[in-house]
Amino acid sequence: MASLVLGGGMTRAQDALRSALSLAPVIAPTQTTPVDLRPDRPHLGPVQLTLGAYAGLEFNDNVNSSQLDPQSDLLLRGGVSAGLFWPATTQSDLRFGSSFGYVHYLKNSQYDHLEVGPNSALSWAIGFDDGTITFFDQFSYSQQVLAESAIAGLATFPRFNNTVGTRVDWLPDRWALEAGYSHNDSFSDSSQFQYLNSSSEYFFARGGWRFAETTQAGLEASSSFTSYQLASQPGNYSVSFGPYADWQITESLRASLRGGPVIYVFDSPPSSSQGKTLDAYYLGFEVSQRLSDFLSHRLSIQRDVRQGLNQGSSYIQELTANYSVSFSLTQRITIGTGITYEQGTQPFETAISTPFGTLLFLTVEDYDRYGETLSASWQATEKLAATLALNHWLRDSNIKANGYTVNSLSLNVTFTF
């Protein structure tokens, strides 16, 4: 859980590119060995199954992310995970994986909620000469507030996301070509956040030259079209393009770099003070290194533009820097630590009705957020693992009462059948 929260900025970019990058590890092939159909392994005919369960508890001293009235609570969570892998033919396979759980607050039971893991996806991959075409449906449901640095003063932020689409990966000779299209639906089951209910179309393309098997450079472009159900959020479309490079410098050192301009055009009313267009840029830099068999570290710096999350906010511009270290004490015990810094800007537009008409007032929030984590994981057996994590978050804002300090201590246990 600590790595999910502090690592959330890894794949941030404008909407279409962010979606393509975040989906890649979820739907990418992971099966490198034949299906294991031994009697002691879960399977249904030729379909290999994975089944698991998880449970955890967390003490949080500020579950409502409030600066003026923090509430502490003990959270209990539990759920199951399931997956399948079916090599339907010699050139195609079907994969599914998901986790479903429930979170209970001992003191504030009104915050109880379900959760569906962000890695939940169904994909069908069909191979052809030097390439693969993949059809997918990725879905998630979360109420985590700390996963979004742009919001404050909330205990839950319920949002369901579903992305369905297709992408093609083609490797002719030394070229690496990729193109994809997906449709995203995002909505909330709470009336408080229904202003965010939206539909989006994402387009993504990339072409590069492979200097080596894991080293390439080229150009990438993306575009998105977003429409909201309510007029309080402006519909928009965006375009971005720029160079990228993935470089396997040594066997233990890897770096990636991307960046370029991004343009948003909003369907804002003529009276809006936020403007019709936004000219900005995105940037992504990441370097990871395994210093030894026991020690590894990673540095990530991202600058992105994305859809606004607060009512009346059309966009968020944010810079995120993250550094993490992992150290293996033994083959079964690993400790890790990480720090995160986020700096963002977002406009708020508030409408006030007067006898002379509706007046719009614009406020721009500048915020900074700092995060620290310390964790220890123990692989007790082949099937049983546990993680203990301590997290600290501090948010500062130029808007009064929009800051907070959150400390949490969590213990999570997973079991694979």
C-alpha positions, 0 to 999 in steps of 0.5 A: 500500500505504501508503494502504491501511494508514494509511487502514484506519480510514476506514470502521470502525463496528460490524459491519453498518454497517462492512460497508455503508460499506466495500462502497459504493465497491466495488460502486458504479457507476463506468462513466460513459462507453460501453464502449470496444471499440476494437481496441487495448482488451481486450474480448470481444464487448460485454464490456470487459476490464481487465487488469493486473500488479503487482510490488513489493519491501519491506524490513521490519525487524520482519516478526513484529511482535515487541517482544522478537525482531524479525525483518527480511526482504525481501518480494517480491510480484507478481500480476495484476488483472482486471476486466470491465464488461458493460452487459447491457441499458439498465438493468442491468450486470455488473461484476467486479474483483479482484487476485490475488498472491503474497508471498515472504519471502527469509529466512522463507519459512514466511511466504509466502502468497497475497493477494486484494485487498479490492476484489475483487467481482462485482456485478449492478446493475438499474436502475428508476425513481429507483433501483437494486437491486444483487446482490453478492459481495465477497471477500478473502484477507489475512495482513497483521498491521499492518492490525489494530491489536488484534493483536501478536507475529504475522508473519501473520494469515490470514483469508478473508472473503466477503460476499454480499447485496443492497441497494436505493438509491432516490431518490424526489423529495428523499428518499434511501433505502437498505436492504441485507442480506448474509451474511458468512463469515469463516474462516482456513486456519491452525489457530492462528486457527480460533477466529475461523471465523464466520458473520454476518447484516448488516442496514442501512437509511438514510433521509435528505432531500437538500438538494442533489444531494450534500448530505443528512441523516437516520437510519441503523440496523444490526443483526448476528447472529454465530455462531462454530464454536468455543465459545471466542468468544461469539456475539452480536447487535448493534443501532445507530442514529443520525443522519448527514449528508453535506455538500458545503460548497463545490465543494472542501470536503466533510464527513460526520458520523455517530454514535449508541448501539450495543448488543452482547448476547453468548452468554457462559456464566454464569461469564464475567467479560466480561458479557452486554451492552455499551452503547457508542457509535460516531462518525464524522467526516470532512472533505476539502478540495482547497486547490488544483489541486495540494494536498489534505488529509483528516481522519478521526476514527472511534470503533467497536465490533467483534468481538474478534480475539484468542482469548477476547476478545469485543469491541474498542472503538477510537478512530482519528484519521487526517490525510493530505496529497497534493501534486502536484508535476507532472502525473505525480508526487505526494507524500503523507504521513499520520499515524494514531493508534489507541487501543483497549481489549479484554478477554481471558479465559483458562480454566485447568483445576484440580482444582476446575474451570475458572477464568476470568481476565480481563485488559483490554488498553489499547493505543495505536498510532501510524503515519506514512507518506511516499510518492511516486508516478510515473505514468511512462506511461498504463499504467505507474506506480510508488510508493515508500513509507516507513512507521513503526508504534509500538504501546504496551500495558499488557500486557508484550511486546504492543508493537512498532516496525515500519519498512518501505520499499517500491517497487511498480510497476503496469502496465495492458495 
